[in-house]
Amino acid sequence: MSEMTGLEPLLTMPPLIIFALYTAASLACALAPSIETLIVARTFQAVGCCTTVVVARATVRDVFGAEGSARALAQALTVLAFGPIAGPVAGGVLEGAFGHRAVFVVLTAFGAGLLVIAARRLAETNRRRDPAAARPRALLASYRRVAATPAFVAYTLLGSATYAGLFAFISASSF
């Protein structure tokens, strides 16, 4: 979508709405009266988190170009790798000291802080808008082109294996 319209409409809508969704879902998790409510709220929290990552990657590509993006994303991912490692430890400390709702209160505050920062500082980065980019035929053609690129396949397999290992570690770390 950001390819089609640029980030400007997305900044006034999706990223800000997505940060708001993440923040509201985190608060709903903290206040959830039942496991069913918690599961639904966590689903919305995941949507907010994942959508933000997609827009962030598009922003990095727009700002740094093809070559610089690889370097910038590598540096950012090095820092971001700390989260899944430190998260279970911090969550365990919070849960042990204040109960399970404390984790979601902290995530609510984090989301609210990001929402304020994004509203004040995030600017349009896409200078080459393509209104046709989101049309089904154009999307399928782009997907075919990308899927046929050996470098894409290699990096995707490598990234998938890395994330599989990371999430296996995270899944086992609570035991």
Helices and strands as residue ranges (DSSP letters): H 2-5, H 7-12, H 14-31, H 35-80, H 82-98, H 101-121, H 136-147, H 150-173
